[in-house]
Amino acid sequence: MSGEIQTSATAERGLRKSLTGTVMSNKMDKTVVVAVPRRVKHPEYKKYVKSRETYKAHDEKNECNVGDTVVIHECRPLSRDKRWRVTSITRRATA
């Protein structure tokens, strides 16, 4: 019985979302604001419109700078706003 519960719990942990975005702000300690762009089809005009959503992500070592492209993964709530964690920096911003 308990073995089934553990296997289902580990299966759920594998289904966490991951997003790729650009760092917009790194002014907070161990926190970055990441903008994730997406394209949405307009319901009336049928054209694609660019939109973006911002997420606060945990950056343990304060490695991210503004303009970096990062991959963030969903995690447990770390604060009132933070539910994401930076897992890797894909591309550094050019100075």
Contacts in CASP RR format, 6 or more apart in sequence:
PFRMAT RR
TARGET T0000
AUTHOR 0000-0000-0000
METHOD contacts of the structure
MODEL  1
MSGEIQTSATAERGLRKSLTGTVMSNKMDKTVVVAVPRRVKHPEYKKYVK
SRETYKAHDEKNECNVGDTVVIHECRPLSRDKRWRVTSITRRATA
16 73 0 8 1.000
16 74 0 8 1.000
16 75 0 8 1.000
17 73 0 8 1.000
17 74 0 8 1.000
18 71 0 8 1.000
18 72 0 8 1.000
18 73 0 8 1.000
18 74 0 8 1.000
18 87 0 8 1.000
19 34 0 8 1.000
19 36 0 8 1.000
19 55 0 8 1.000
19 71 0 8 1.000
19 72 0 8 1.000
19 84 0 8 1.000
20 36 0 8 1.000
20 69 0 8 1.000
20 70 0 8 1.000
20 71 0 8 1.000
20 72 0 8 1.000
20 90 0 8 1.000
21 34 0 8 1.000
21 35 0 8 1.000
21 36 0 8 1.000
21 37 0 8 1.000
21 69 0 8 1.000
21 70 0 8 1.000
21 71 0 8 1.000
21 72 0 8 1.000
22 34 0 8 1.000
22 35 0 8 1.000
22 37 0 8 1.000
22 67 0 8 1.000
22 68 0 8 1.000
22 69 0 8 1.000
22 70 0 8 1.000
23 32 0 8 1.000
23 33 0 8 1.000
23 34 0 8 1.000
23 64 0 8 1.000
23 65 0 8 1.000
23 66 0 8 1.000
23 67 0 8 1.000
23 68 0 8 1.000
23 69 0 8 1.000
23 70 0 8 1.000
23 93 0 8 1.000
24 32 0 8 1.000
24 33 0 8 1.000
24 34 0 8 1.000
24 35 0 8 1.000
24 54 0 8 1.000
24 66 0 8 1.000
24 67 0 8 1.000
25 32 0 8 1.000
25 33 0 8 1.000
25 66 0 8 1.000
26 32 0 8 1.000
26 33 0 8 1.000
26 59 0 8 1.000
26 62 0 8 1.000
26 64 0 8 1.000
26 65 0 8 1.000
26 66 0 8 1.000
29 62 0 8 1.000
30 58 0 8 1.000
30 59 0 8 1.000
30 60 0 8 1.000
30 62 0 8 1.000
31 56 0 8 1.000
31 57 0 8 1.000
31 58 0 8 1.000
31 59 0 8 1.000
31 82 0 8 1.000
32 56 0 8 1.000
32 57 0 8 1.000
32 59 0 8 1.000
32 64 0 8 1.000
32 70 0 8 1.000
32 86 0 8 1.000
33 54 0 8 1.000
33 55 0 8 1.000
33 56 0 8 1.000
33 57 0 8 1.000
34 54 0 8 1.000
34 55 0 8 1.000
34 56 0 8 1.000
34 57 0 8 1.000
34 70 0 8 1.000
34 72 0 8 1.000
34 84 0 8 1.000
34 86 0 8 1.000
35 52 0 8 1.000
35 53 0 8 1.000
35 54 0 8 1.000
36 52 0 8 1.000
36 53 0 8 1.000
36 54 0 8 1.000
36 55 0 8 1.000
37 50 0 8 1.000
37 51 0 8 1.000
37 52 0 8 1.000
38 50 0 8 1.000
38 51 0 8 1.000
38 52 0 8 1.000
38 53 0 8 1.000
39 48 0 8 1.000
39 49 0 8 1.000
39 50 0 8 1.000
39 51 0 8 1.000
40 48 0 8 1.000
40 49 0 8 1.000
40 51 0 8 1.000
41 47 0 8 1.000
41 48 0 8 1.000
41 49 0 8 1.000
42 48 0 8 1.000
42 49 0 8 1.000
55 72 0 8 1.000
55 83 0 8 1.000
55 84 0 8 1.000
56 79 0 8 1.000
56 81 0 8 1.000
56 82 0 8 1.000
56 83 0 8 1.000
56 84 0 8 1.000
57 70 0 8 1.000
57 72 0 8 1.000
57 82 0 8 1.000
57 84 0 8 1.000
57 85 0 8 1.000
57 86 0 8 1.000
58 75 0 8 1.000
58 78 0 8 1.000
58 82 0 8 1.000
58 84 0 8 1.000
58 85 0 8 1.000
58 86 0 8 1.000
59 86 0 8 1.000
60 86 0 8 1.000
63 86 0 8 1.000
63 89 0 8 1.000
64 70 0 8 1.000
64 86 0 8 1.000
64 89 0 8 1.000
65 92 0 8 1.000
65 93 0 8 1.000
66 93 0 8 1.000
67 93 0 8 1.000
68 89 0 8 1.000
68 90 0 8 1.000
68 91 0 8 1.000
68 92 0 8 1.000
68 93 0 8 1.000
69 89 0 8 1.000
69 90 0 8 1.000
69 91 0 8 1.000
70 86 0 8 1.000
70 87 0 8 1.000
70 88 0 8 1.000
70 89 0 8 1.000
70 90 0 8 1.000
71 86 0 8 1.000
71 87 0 8 1.000
71 88 0 8 1.000
71 90 0 8 1.000
72 84 0 8 1.000
72 85 0 8 1.000
72 86 0 8 1.000
72 87 0 8 1.000
73 84 0 8 1.000
73 85 0 8 1.000
73 87 0 8 1.000
74 83 0 8 1.000
74 84 0 8 1.000
75 83 0 8 1.000
75 84 0 8 1.000
75 85 0 8 1.000
76 83 0 8 1.000
77 83 0 8 1.000
78 85 0 8 1.000
END
